[in-house]
Each structure stands twice: as structure tokens, then as C-alpha cells.
């Protein structure tokens, strides 16, 4: 459940915004009625950003295991280029 805060209210009651982010989850801050930022706990942030390996690590750890990457040895037909 995300609570929405107007920017001025969020600035004036920042401690409460943080406490609610810790207790209730993400807190959305709006400016002129449009969502601009979300305040989340470090735990939530790490779950969102720390769980995915880099592409390099993903490939190194066997993402391509079982794929046949050998080229087909069938002779290719010639192509006339202008």
C-alpha cells in the first residue's frame, strides 16, 4: 500500500514519511499533483536492486549452458553481388 504525500507535506513531516515507509511500504511524493519520487526502506531498495546479477555474471554463471552455438556446416549458396 503506497501512501501519497504532497511535496510540501513530505518536507514538513519527513520523519513520518520515513516511519511509514518502514512500517507500511513505499511512500509516493507528488509535486503539482504528479508523482515525482518514492521513499522506500533500504530493505525494499536492496530487494529491488540487489537481486539481479550483472549481465556479465549471468552469462559467466551458465546462462548459455545447453545451447548449441556451433554453426551449421552446410555449404552456402553463392550470392552474386553487383
Buried (B, 14 or more C-beta within 10 A) or exposed (E): EBBEBEEEBBEEEEEBBBEBBBEEBBBBBBEEEEEEEBBBBEEBEEEEEEEEEEEEEEEEEEEEEEEEEEEEEEEEEEEEEE
